[in-house]
Each structure stands twice: as C-alpha cells, then as structure tokens.
Amino acid sequence: MFEIQAALWRAQGAAPLRVWQSHRWNPMSPLDDPAGGEPRLRMVMEQNAVRSDVLNLSNASKRPSTVELRLRGLPAEPIDLFEVPFVDTQVFEPVASALVPLKSAGGTYRVTIPAGMTRQVWFRCRSKNFEAGQHNGQVAITLAGSRNTVATVAVSAEVFPIRLPDRFSLQLGGWDYPDHRNYQVTDANVTPYVATLREYGVNVAWGSGAMPLGRYDGNGSLTSTPTRVEVDQWLAHWPNPSLYCNVAAFGSQHNPAKIVAWAQDWSRYLQSRGVPLEKMMFHIRDEPTTAEELEAILRFGRAVKQGEPRFRIFNNIHYANPNQAPPVLQQAMREACDVQCFNVRYFLGDPQAHTAFIEEYRRPGLEWSCYTGNDDRLTDPYVSRLLRPWFCYAKGMTSAHWFAFCDGLGGFSWNEYFNHGPSRTPLYLAEDSVTTSKFMEAMREGAQDYELLLLLRQELARRRGEPDEKVTRAQRILDAGVREVLSAHALAMWEWRTPKDRSTADRVRGRILRTLCELYNGPKIQTRR
C-alpha cells in the first residue's frame, strides 16, 4: 500500500528522498504529505538543559532506502539522534512517539525508510558543557552508496547564560513500583527502567508494599519485625530521590496501636539506613470517594504521625468538586494529610471550585499536587506532559504525577493488540528492554520550563518595589506568558489529533529567557543551585 503512495509521489514529480520539517510535538501520520519550506534545526536553551528538534525523511522511490546523516560543526558528544517509528495502538491509530537510538558509525547515522513512508529523526541536544552563545553546524544527508548530498540542513543551538540546576525543583512521579516487579516491570528490565526514569529527572520514588507490617500481639505491640528485603531493594534503585512514596497496606482490621508501632519500627530502620524521615510519605487509600475511605485516611494517618511525626501522608482527592466531599475530608485535611493531589481532569472540569478549595484549606506545611490516571498514546504529549509543570507553577503546586510509568494495561508496549487496554506508560517496555519516547522528552522540557519560571519569579521578588520599567515589563511578560501557554491546557485539547499551536511554549520561553538576561544585565547572573 505504501509503495502505491510512493508511486503517487513520483507521479507528482517528487524527488526520491524529500527532507522536510514539522513541529516536534505535532502528531505524525503514515500518510502525511511532505510540506513546509526549507528545514532548519534550531534549539534555544539554557546551560545544563536538554532540547530537541526534528527532521522528516520521505522515501518516494520504489524500494526501501537507507539514509545517512552526518553532523558537521557542532560537537558530536552532546547530540543524540533517534528514529521515530510508527507503532500501532489497540484502537488501530498508529503514533510516532517511540525514540529508538541511532548508533553512530564513524560519525555517520543510518536509518532505513520503506518505500512510500516517512521516517522522523529526532535530534536531541544537551548543553551541560556548552558555553553561552550561538553554536552553528550542519547535518549532511545522503543516500547510502551515493556520494551526492541530498540536502544540507543548518543546525543551531542558541545557549543563554542561565544555568539550570542538576536536580529539578518540581517533584515528578509516576507510580513506578520497581520493588514488587509490578505491572510490566520485570527482573530483566528493572535496571534500565529505573535508570531511564532517573535520566529524565523523575525524583519521586513510588513503592508498593515495600514496607510490610510484621507481627503484633493483641495489644498492638510489635513482636516480630517485618522483612527488610524489599525496602532495601527499593532504596538501592532510588538512593537519593526528593521523596519516597509508599502505598501502605493498612486494612480495616488493623487497629491504630498496631500502626503506631509499625511507624516507630520503620522510623528506626530508615534512620539506620540514613534515609531522612521527612522524605518518606505514605498513600493510605487510592482515590477516596467515600466517607469510609476518608475516615481510614484520618484514622491511620493520625496513627502514623503519632508513631513518627516526620512521616508524611499523601491523599489523591477524587471528587469532581472537592467542596462536595463528605465532611470528614475537612478533618483529614487538617489532621492527617500533608500533600493533597488533584486529578487534573477534574480540576480543569471545574477550576473555580478547585481554586476555592485550595484557598479555604491553604495552611503552612500543606502541599498541593496533581496527577492524571488514564493518559495513553493518543494523548497529546505537549498538553499532558510539557504543559503540566506550567500548570503546577500557575496553581502553586509542588509536584506532578502520572499513572503509571510501568502500566501497559496487561501487556508490553510494542504490541497493544492483546492488552486489556491502551498502554498508560509513556515508555515502550519490553520483557528485557526500555525505549524512551516523546512523552518523556515533553515531561523533562516542561520541568526545565518550571525552573525558568521560578528563576524569573525569584528575580522579580528580589527587586520588588524598585521603580524600574524593566521589572514592570518582566512581570507582565511572566503573567501574560503563563496564561498564553496554558490556553492549550484544556480538556478539549487533550487528544493528540486535536489541532492546536504547539509552538506557544517555545515562544514564551524565549521571551522569558531574554527578559531574564535583560534583568541580569548580561552574562553575570545569579544561578539557582
């Protein structure tokens, strides 16, 4: 069928290989016609950042073509190339999201394109060791076996004198669950799985049952300590995250005295392992919707804190309007919970109610967070991943979560046909391998944008009250820019196929970078560590 498409392209006068460009977050279809003007790879970034751009290669010849790409001018070390294959989904709508690394052979990257098809190549630049300034180069594109260059595409990396920190301020998590080999985590893929998450800045480690109860007498006193094997494995995978979150196995039969003793026991053990207790948080009931579930959170949350006050409690509120929840939520909010996590779809469905709820219960020590639980490969990575940190910034939230990094809905990622449903994991998981995706790149870019927003807010706070037009203009740029970017963060925009302008965040980020440099008056700047 695609050979017929190649014949159509030739009948229309197309060259055997066409090089063209689309926005990196726009969806791709196997039947897309090449379009646009002269392509150019351009990455605007801070120091210690990661940014990407794409080229599309369309093969109009009668047979598969192997294309060679050679980078010139830019250092090869910080540039990674990936091919983006079309992978079908359970609903028979293929997506171009998986990023399969291309290996360099003497500086040459090769990708094979079937006749009548388009292969996207993802160029990723890492500026950790780049000096500030404009860095220019080229990518030369030829057909294998030919000495003639099909196209030469300009490549530029504009690096601003603003250095991002090594660790993200925004907490990123996704119920990764490596401890029990949950969902599609296996003994063979768990090591690259966790390594990939850490590479992308995931800094909230989720465990499921890693801290069991042990044995107790009738009074709730501990008589036999629980096994430490699973928690030791969990800590080995995640030696220093921003936060540990463990799903606690507290059943209705457990009395509070037992939970107090449990918390005291684990407090002693974690301290012996050098784990800061403020980093340990527990999830008692998932998505509570009844008074009974909220009462369990209140009862067990108070018991945990009685046993170890430094432990924290996580609650993912699951009400379309939290102001209409059972009254016991008010007590749980005040006495037992440290992090309240909103479902983003509910929040966007009634933002006025959720904002009012935040204002009513805001207090020192209470953190706000957000999550989604049913994003799949047809969800727009720009809206669901890249814009989430912008949303967190606008709403004063400290963390963002997605369910779940490991959930393939009953099967692995490369073939969804026999799974229970569309994959929720943003990764392409196999029994013994892990492949990254555009969704992971979008999440990281959004977290970097969050750092930039914090930098500008910090600088404006430092200069508050100064009669300086630059400061006033910078505040307007920040406020208007965040609103402009979040205009696409809406339920109506959630599907990837829905048309939208996905370049807005790039434009606003560029304005913010230039505004920061103007405020800093040149390269002598204060950087966040």
Residue pairs with C-beta under 8 A, 6 or more apart in sequence:
1 116
2 30
2 114
2 115
2 116
2 117
3 62
3 115
3 116
4 116
5 31
5 116
5 117
6 59
6 60
6 61
6 62
6 115
6 116
7 62
7 116
9 58
9 60
9 116
10 60
10 61
14 34
14 58
14 60
15 60
15 150
16 59
16 60
16 61
16 65
16 143
17 57
17 58
17 59
17 60
17 61
17 65
17 67
17 141
17 143
17 150
18 34
18 57
18 58
18 60
19 39
19 55
19 56
19 57
19 141
19 150
19 151
19 153
20 34
20 35
20 36
20 39
20 55
20 56
20 58
21 36
21 39
21 40
21 54
21 55
21 56
22 28
22 32
22 35
22 36
22 54
22 56
23 54
23 502
23 503
24 52
24 53
24 54
24 122
24 438
25 380
25 381
25 382
25 386
25 438
25 442
25 502
26 502
27 95
27 96
27 380
27 496
27 497
28 56
28 84
28 86
28 95
28 96
28 118
28 120
29 94
30 86
30 94
30 117
30 118
32 56
32 118
34 56
34 58
34 118
39 55
39 151
39 153
40 153
40 154
40 155
40 156
41 53
41 55
41 123
41 139
41 153
41 154
41 155
41 156
42 53
42 155
42 156
42 158
43 51
43 52
43 53
43 123
43 125
43 156
43 157
43 158
44 51
44 158
44 160
44 506
44 509
44 510
44 513
45 51
45 125
45 127
45 157
45 158
45 159
45 160
46 127
46 159
46 160
46 162
46 163
46 164
46 448
46 452
46 513
47 127
47 128
47 130
47 132
47 159
47 160
47 161
47 162
47 163
47 164
48 127
48 128
48 163
48 164
48 165
48 166
49 126
49 127
49 164
49 448
50 124
50 125
50 126
50 127
50 441
50 444
50 445
50 448
51 124
51 125
51 127
51 157
51 445
52 122
52 123
52 124
52 125
52 441
52 445
53 123
54 84
54 120
54 121
54 122
54 123
55 120
55 121
55 123
55 139
55 153
56 118
56 119
56 120
56 121
57 67
57 111
57 113
57 118
57 119
57 120
57 121
57 141
58 113
58 117
58 118
59 65
59 113
59 114
59 115
59 116
59 117
59 118
59 119
60 115
60 116
61 115
62 115
63 115
64 112
64 113
64 114
64 115
65 112
65 113
65 115
65 143
65 144
66 110
66 111
66 112
66 113
66 143
66 144
67 110
67 111
67 112
67 113
67 119
67 141
67 142
67 143
67 144
67 150
68 108
68 109
68 110
68 141
68 142
68 143
68 144
69 81
69 102
69 108
69 109
69 110
69 111
69 121
69 139
69 140
69 141
70 107
70 108
70 109
70 139
70 140
70 142
71 79
71 107
71 137
71 138
71 139
71 155
72 137
72 138
72 139
72 140
73 136
73 137
73 138
73 155
74 125
74 135
74 136
74 137
74 155
74 157
76 104
76 107
77 129
78 125
78 126
78 127
78 128
78 129
78 130
79 123
79 124
79 125
79 126
80 101
80 123
80 124
80 126
81 101
81 102
81 104
81 109
81 121
81 122
81 123
81 124
82 99
82 100
82 101
82 102
82 121
82 122
82 124
83 99
83 100
83 102
83 111
83 119
83 120
83 121
83 122
84 96
84 97
84 98
84 99
84 100
84 119
84 120
84 121
84 122
84 438
85 96
85 98
85 100
85 119
86 94
86 95
86 96
86 117
87 94
87 95
87 96
87 97
87 98
87 377
87 413
87 414
87 428
88 94
88 416
88 417
89 95
89 376
89 377
89 378
89 416
89 422
89 423
90 416
90 417
90 419
90 421
90 422
91 378
91 422
93 378
93 497
95 377
95 378
95 496
96 120
96 438
97 377
97 381
97 437
97 438
97 439
98 428
98 435
98 436
98 437
99 122
99 435
99 436
99 437
99 438
99 441
100 435
102 109
102 110
102 111
102 121
103 109
109 121
110 144
111 119
111 121
112 119
113 119
122 438
122 441
123 139
123 155
124 441
125 157
127 157
127 159
130 157
130 159
131 159
132 159
132 160
132 161
132 523
133 158
133 159
134 156
134 157
134 158
134 159
135 156
135 157
135 158
135 159
136 154
136 155
136 156
137 154
137 155
137 156
138 152
138 153
138 154
138 155
139 152
139 153
139 155
140 149
140 151
140 152
141 149
141 150
141 151
141 152
141 153
142 148
142 149
142 150
143 150
160 513
160 514
160 516
160 517
161 517
161 520
161 522
161 523
161 525
162 452
162 455
162 513
162 516
162 517
162 520
162 525
162 527
163 527
164 448
164 451
164 452
164 528
165 451
165 527
165 528
165 529
167 201
167 203
167 242
168 201
168 203
168 447
168 448
168 450
168 451
169 450
169 451
169 454
169 528
170 389
170 392
170 398
170 399
170 400
170 447
170 450
170 451
171 203
171 204
171 242
171 243
171 369
171 398
171 399
171 400
172 200
172 201
172 202
172 203
172 204
172 399
172 400
172 401
172 443
172 447
173 202
173 203
173 204
173 205
173 206
173 243
173 245
173 399
173 400
173 401
173 402
174 197
174 202
174 204
174 206
174 401
174 402
174 403
174 404
174 405
174 426
175 206
175 208
175 401
175 403
175 404
175 405
175 406
175 407
176 185
176 193
176 194
176 197
176 202
176 205
176 206
176 404
176 405
176 406
177 183
177 185
177 206
177 207
177 208
177 404
177 406
178 185
178 190
178 193
178 194
178 207
178 233
178 234
178 237
178 406
179 207
179 208
179 209
179 210
179 230
179 231
179 233
179 234
179 237
180 208
180 209
180 210
180 230
181 187
181 190
182 208
182 406
183 404
183 406
183 407
183 408
183 425
184 406
184 407
184 408
184 411
184 412
184 413
184 425
184 429
185 193
185 406
185 429
186 431
186 432
188 431
188 432
189 429
189 430
189 431
189 432
189 433
189 434
190 237
192 433
192 434
193 405
193 406
193 427
193 429
193 434
194 237
194 238
196 427
196 434
196 436
196 440
197 405
198 238
200 436
200 440
200 441
200 443
200 444
201 443
201 444
201 447
202 405
203 241
203 242
203 243
204 241
204 242
204 243
204 244
204 245
204 399
204 401
205 234
205 237
205 238
205 241
205 243
205 244
205 245
206 245
206 246
206 247
207 230
207 231
207 234
207 244
207 245
207 246
207 247
208 246
208 247
209 230
209 246
209 247
209 249
210 230
210 231
210 233
210 234
210 246
211 226
211 230
211 231
211 246
211 248
211 266
212 226
212 227
212 230
212 249
213 226
213 249
213 254
213 258
213 262
214 222
214 223
214 224
214 225
214 226
214 262
214 265
215 222
215 223
215 224
216 222
216 223
216 258
216 261
217 223
219 257
220 255
220 256
220 257
220 258
220 260
220 261
221 257
221 261
222 261
222 262
222 264
222 265
225 265
225 269
226 265
228 269
231 269
232 273
234 244
235 273
235 275
238 244
241 279
242 279
243 279
243 281
243 399
244 275
244 279
244 280
244 281
245 281
245 282
245 283
245 314
246 280
246 281
246 282
246 283
247 282
247 283
247 286
248 282
248 283
248 284
248 300
248 304
250 259
250 284
250 296
250 300
252 296
254 300
256 299
256 300
256 302
256 303
256 306
257 303
259 300
259 303
259 304
259 307
260 303
260 304
260 306
260 307
261 307
262 307
263 303
263 304
263 305
263 306
263 307
263 308
263 311
264 307
264 308
266 308
267 277
267 307
267 308
267 310
267 311
270 277
270 280
271 277
277 308
277 310
277 311
278 310
278 312
280 310
280 311
280 312
281 311
281 312
281 313
281 314
281 338
281 339
282 301
282 304
282 311
282 312
282 313
282 314
283 314
283 315
283 316
284 296
284 297
284 300
284 301
284 313
284 315
285 293
285 294
285 296
285 297
285 315
286 316
287 316
287 318
287 343
287 373
288 294
288 297
288 315
288 316
288 317
288 318
289 318
289 319
290 326
291 326
291 328
294 325
294 326
294 328
294 329
294 332
295 328
295 332
297 313
297 315
297 332
297 336
297 337
298 328
298 331
298 332
298 335
298 336
300 336
301 313
301 332
301 335
301 336
301 337
302 335
302 336
304 311
304 313
305 311
305 313
305 336
312 338
312 339
313 336
313 337
313 338
313 339
314 337
314 338
314 339
314 341
314 369
315 332
315 337
315 339
315 340
315 341
316 341
316 342
316 343
316 371
317 325
317 329
317 340
317 341
317 342
317 343
318 343
318 346
319 325
319 346
320 346
320 349
320 350
321 350
321 353
321 354
322 329
322 342
322 353
322 354
322 357
323 353
323 356
323 357
323 360
330 361
333 340
333 361
333 366
334 361
334 363
337 366
338 365
338 366
338 367
339 366
339 367
339 368
339 369
339 398
339 399
340 361
340 366
340 367
340 368
340 369
341 368
341 369
341 370
341 371
341 399
341 401
342 354
342 368
342 369
342 370
342 371
343 370
343 371
343 372
343 373
344 370
344 371
344 372
344 388
344 391
345 372
345 491
345 494
346 354
347 354
347 370
347 395
348 489
348 490
348 491
349 491
355 395
358 368
358 395
358 396
367 397
367 398
367 399
368 395
368 396
368 397
368 398
369 397
369 398
369 399
369 400
369 401
370 388
370 391
370 392
370 395
370 397
370 399
370 400
370 401
371 400
371 401
371 402
371 403
372 384
372 402
372 403
373 402
373 403
373 424
374 403
374 424
375 384
375 402
375 424
375 426
376 421
376 422
376 423
376 424
377 422
377 423
378 422
378 495
378 496
378 497
379 494
379 495
379 496
380 493
380 494
380 495
380 496
380 498
380 500
380 502
381 426
381 437
381 438
381 439
381 441
381 442
381 496
382 442
382 488
382 500
382 502
382 505
383 488
383 489
383 490
383 493
383 494
383 500
384 402
384 439
384 442
384 494
385 402
385 426
385 439
385 440
385 442
385 443
385 446
386 442
386 443
386 445
386 446
386 449
386 505
387 446
387 485
387 486
387 488
387 489
387 505
388 400
388 443
388 446
388 489
389 400
389 446
389 447
389 449
389 450
390 446
390 449
390 450
390 453
390 482
390 485
390 486
390 489
390 505
391 397
391 486
391 489
392 398
392 399
392 400
392 450
393 450
393 453
393 454
393 482
394 482
394 486
402 424
402 426
402 443
403 424
404 424
404 425
405 425
405 426
405 427
406 425
406 429
407 423
407 424
407 425
408 416
408 419
408 423
408 424
408 425
408 429
409 416
409 419
409 420
409 421
409 422
409 423
409 424
410 419
410 420
410 421
411 418
411 419
411 420
412 429
412 430
412 431
413 423
413 425
413 427
413 428
413 429
413 430
413 435
414 428
414 430
416 422
416 423
426 437
426 439
426 440
426 443
427 434
427 435
427 436
427 437
427 440
428 434
428 435
428 436
428 437
429 435
445 505
446 505
449 505
449 509
451 528
452 509
452 512
452 513
452 516
453 478
453 482
453 512
454 528
455 516
455 528
456 474
456 478
456 512
456 515
456 516
456 519
457 478
458 528
459 474
459 516
459 519
459 520
459 526
460 471
460 474
460 475
460 478
463 471
463 519
464 471
470 518
470 519
471 519
473 515
474 515
474 516
474 518
474 519
477 511
477 512
477 515
478 512
478 515
481 508
481 511
481 512
482 508
484 504
484 508
485 504
485 505
485 508
487 504
488 500
488 501
488 502
488 504
492 498
493 500
516 525
517 523
517 525
520 526
